[in-house]
């Protein structure tokens, strides 16, 4: 059993009835910007991409239906340069439950300003979605598989210290294989360094190893124990913020840190709006340093709930 969750969870995402292995992913294809009389292709995409993500076995572990990782993929088609060729953006979000509550917390949030802007792919109706981890087959299955492994790795990292390592390695293999194609999103030399390459680079970089350990401490030792001992949980999460601060001082433009704060800022305000004022003040000082654009919002921590 990968994890032991005692409650039936209320999802913040729309879920599907598709049978799943590790993932329970909703796929939405929004093609309102494209003038295409054959709208059926986009419905076909939704079904095919969801089946690729949900029906494939990505790990050697066994999941119960309630253990499957809830996630959502929203693909916004920007243009169709030629028949069967598409340019799109994609928003990807995954969540995991908070123990003994009906709440969920984001583990990966590539949405709004941080959506993946570089989805260029070819697809025809009823196209087989072939994938081989050792070789680049096509761009769409490489992108889908990359995010499948990222979602799983982040979920595993939140339940055991560095638990997602082998799945980050799989994602890195996909990146290395795809770089030879010259397709956007896989390349190292971009500015700012925010794409699929840089996200996995940050996660695999030893410089961020303590922060990855902090991902487990934040979720399993902090959030999951918050209901039973909120003061201890806050202290644990404060120590994670200190690791985040150390990483920030080393690489202020880290995509990993940016995404962590994007996913967790509102949650952190809620966590630290109560409790010992010294703990709250320390959390506030760290947050306004690593995430200065939201300094006004973090004032709520000092003001209290």
C-alpha positions in Angstrom: 0.0 0.0 0.0 1.6 3.3 -1.1 -0.2 5.5 1.4 -2.8 5.1 4.1 -5.5 7.8 3.8 -8.4 7.3 6.1 -11.0 9.6 4.6 -13.1 9.9 1.5 -11.7 13.1 -0.1 -13.5 16.0 -1.6 -11.6 16.8 -4.8 -10.9 20.4 -5.9 -10.6 19.0 -9.5 -13.1 17.5 -11.9 -12.5 13.8 -12.1 -13.3 11.2 -14.7 -14.8 7.8 -14.7 -11.9 6.4 -16.7 -10.2 3.4 -15.1 -6.7 4.3 -13.9 -3.4 2.9 -12.7 -1.5 5.6 -10.7 -3.2 8.6 -12.2 -6.7 9.9 -12.1 -6.3 12.8 -14.6 -8.9 14.9 -16.2 -8.0 16.2 -19.6 -9.7 19.2 -21.2 -8.9 20.4 -24.7 -10.0 24.0 -25.3 -9.9 24.8 -29.0 -12.1 27.9 -29.1 -9.3 30.0 -30.6 -9.0 27.7 -33.6 -11.2 27.8 -36.7 -11.5 24.1 -37.5 -14.7 22.6 -38.9 -13.6 19.1 -37.7 -14.2 19.7 -34.0 -14.3 16.0 -33.4 -10.5 15.9 -33.4 -10.4 17.8 -30.1 -12.8 15.4 -28.4 -10.7 12.6 -29.7 -7.6 14.2 -28.2 -9.3 14.5 -24.8 -10.1 10.8 -24.7 -6.8 9.6 -26.1 -4.6 11.8 -23.9 -6.7 10.8 -20.8 -6.4 7.1 -21.6 -2.6 7.5 -22.2 -2.1 9.0 -18.8 -4.7 7.0 -16.8 -4.5 3.5 -18.3 -0.7 3.2 -18.5 1.2 1.6 -15.7 4.0 4.1 -14.8 5.4 2.4 -11.6 5.7 -1.1 -10.1 3.5 -0.2 -7.2 -0.1 -1.1 -6.7 -2.7 1.6 -6.1 -6.1 1.3 -4.7 -8.8 3.4 -6.5 -8.8 6.0 -3.7 -5.0 6.3 -3.8 -4.8 7.3 -7.4 -3.3 10.8 -7.9 -5.8 13.4 -8.8 -4.6 15.7 -11.5 -5.8 17.9 -14.3 -4.5 18.8 -17.7 -6.1 21.7 -19.6 -4.7 22.2 -23.1 -5.4 25.5 -24.9 -5.0 25.1 -28.6 -3.5 28.4 -29.9 -3.2 27.5 -33.6 -3.2 24.8 -36.2 -0.4 25.6 -38.6 -1.2 22.7 -40.8 -3.4 19.6 -40.8 -2.5 17.4 -37.9 -0.1 20.0 -36.4 -1.0 22.0 -33.3 0.5 24.7 -31.1 -0.9 25.0 -27.6 -0.4 26.0 -24.0 -1.1 23.6 -21.1 -2.0 24.0 -17.5 -1.1 21.1 -15.2 -2.1 20.6 -11.6 -1.9 17.7 -9.2 -3.0 17.4 -5.6 -2.6 15.1 -2.7 -4.9 14.6 0.3 -4.1 16.1 3.7 -4.4 13.3 6.3 -7.5 13.1 8.4 -9.2 16.0 6.7 -11.4 16.6 3.6 -8.8 18.9 2.2 -6.2 18.6 -0.6 -3.0 20.5 -1.3 -1.3 21.2 -4.6 1.9 19.3 -5.3 2.4 20.7 -8.9 0.7 23.8 -10.2 1.7 25.0 -13.7 -1.3 27.3 -14.2 -2.0 30.9 -15.3 1.4 32.7 -15.7 3.3 29.5 -15.2 1.4 27.3 -17.7 3.6 25.4 -20.2 3.6 27.6 -23.3 5.5 25.2 -25.5 3.2 22.4 -26.6 3.9 21.8 -30.3 2.7 18.4 -31.5 1.2 16.4 -34.3 -1.9 14.4 -33.8 -4.5 12.8 -36.1 -7.8 11.2 -35.1 -7.4 7.7 -33.6 -3.6 8.0 -33.7 -1.9 5.4 -31.6 0.0 7.0 -28.8 3.3 5.1 -28.8 5.9 5.8 -26.1 9.3 4.3 -25.3 11.3 5.7 -22.4 14.5 4.9 -24.1 13.8 6.6 -27.4 12.0 9.7 -28.7 8.9 8.6 -30.6 6.9 11.8 -30.9 6.5 15.1 -29.1 3.0 14.6 -27.7 3.7 11.3 -25.9 7.0 12.6 -24.6 5.3 15.6 -23.1 2.5 13.6 -21.6 4.9 11.0 -20.2 7.2 13.7 -18.8 4.3 15.2 -16.8 3.0 11.8 -15.7 6.4 11.1 -14.2 6.7 14.6 -12.7 3.2 14.3 -11.0 4.1 10.8 -9.6 7.5 11.9 -8.4 6.2 14.9 -6.6 3.5 12.8 -5.0 6.0 10.2 -3.9 8.3 13.0 -2.6 5.5 14.2 -0.4 5.0 10.8 1.2 8.6 9.7 1.8 11.9 11.6 1.8 13.3 11.7 -1.7 10.8 9.1 -2.6 10.2 10.3 -6.2 13.9 10.1 -7.3 13.5 7.2 -9.8 10.6 8.9 -11.5 12.5 12.2 -11.8 15.2 10.2 -13.4 12.6 8.9 -15.9 11.5 12.4 -16.6 15.1 13.5 -17.1 15.6 10.7 -19.6 12.6 11.9 -21.6 14.1 15.5 -21.6 17.5 14.2 -22.8 15.9 12.2 -25.6 13.7 15.1 -26.7 16.5 17.7 -26.7 17.8 16.4 -30.0 14.6 17.4 -31.8 15.0 21.1 -31.2 11.4 21.4 -30.1 10.7 24.2 -27.6 10.3 23.4 -23.9 13.1 20.8 -23.8 16.0 23.2 -24.3 18.5 24.3 -21.7 19.3 27.7 -23.1 16.2 29.8 -22.5 15.8 33.0 -20.5 14.2 33.1 -18.0 15.1 29.5 -17.2 11.5 28.3 -16.9 10.5 25.3 -18.9 10.4 21.5 -18.8 14.2 21.2 -18.8 14.7 23.6 -16.0 12.0 22.2 -13.7 13.6 18.7 -13.8 17.1 20.2 -13.6 16.2 22.0 -10.4 14.7 18.8 -8.9 17.6 16.7 -9.8 20.3 19.2 -8.8 22.0 18.4 -5.5 21.8 22.1 -4.7 18.1 21.5 -4.0 18.3 18.2 -2.3 17.5 19.7 1.1 14.5 21.5 -0.4 13.3 18.2 -1.8 13.6 16.7 1.6 11.6 19.7 2.9 8.8 18.8 0.5 8.3 15.6 2.5 8.6 17.4 5.8 6.2 20.1 4.7 3.5 17.6 3.7 3.9 14.4 5.8 5.4 15.9 9.0 3.6 19.3 8.7 0.3 19.3 7.0 -0.6 15.7 7.7 -0.1 16.4 11.5 -1.6 19.8 11.6 -4.9 18.8 12.9 -3.5 16.8 15.9 -0.7 19.2 16.8 -0.8 22.6 14.9 2.0 24.2 16.9 4.4 21.4 16.1 3.3 21.4 12.5 3.9 25.1 12.2 7.4 24.7 13.7 8.1 21.9 11.2 6.9 24.0 8.2 9.0 26.9 9.5 12.1 24.8 9.2 11.1 23.9 5.6 10.8 27.7 4.9 14.4 28.1 6.2 15.6 25.5 3.7 13.7 27.3 1.1 15.4 30.6 2.1 18.8 28.9 1.8 18.0 27.6 -1.6 16.7 31.0 -2.7 19.9 32.8 -1.6 21.8 30.4 -3.9 19.6 30.6 -6.9 17.0 33.3 -6.8 15.6 32.6 -10.2 15.0 28.9 -9.5 11.9 27.7 -11.3 11.3 25.2 -8.5 11.2 27.9 -5.8 8.9 30.0 -7.9 6.5 27.1 -8.4 6.6 26.1 -4.8 5.6 29.6 -3.7 3.0 29.9 -6.4 1.4 26.6 -5.2 1.7 27.2 -1.5 1.5 31.0 -0.7 -2.2 31.1 0.2 -1.8 27.9 2.2 1.2 29.3 4.1 -0.8 32.5 5.0 -3.5 30.3 6.4 -1.0 28.1 8.4 0.8 31.0 10.0 -2.1 33.4 10.6 -2.4 31.7 14.0 -0.1 30.3 16.6 3.0 31.7 18.4 3.8 35.2 17.2 7.5 34.5 17.1 7.0 31.6 14.7 4.7 33.7 12.6 7.1 36.6 12.5 10.0 34.3 11.4 7.7 32.8 8.7 6.7 36.3 7.5 10.3 37.5 7.2 11.3 34.5 5.1 8.2 34.8 2.9 8.6 38.4 2.0 12.3 37.7 1.1 11.7 34.7 -1.2 8.3 36.0 -2.6 8.4 39.8 -2.4 5.7 40.3 -5.0 3.2 39.1 -2.4 4.5 41.1 0.6 1.2 42.8 1.1 -0.7 39.5 1.3 1.8 38.1 3.8 0.9 41.0 6.1 -2.1 38.8 7.1 0.4 36.5 9.0 1.3 39.3 11.4 -2.3 40.6 11.7 -3.5 37.1 12.7 -6.6 35.2 11.8 
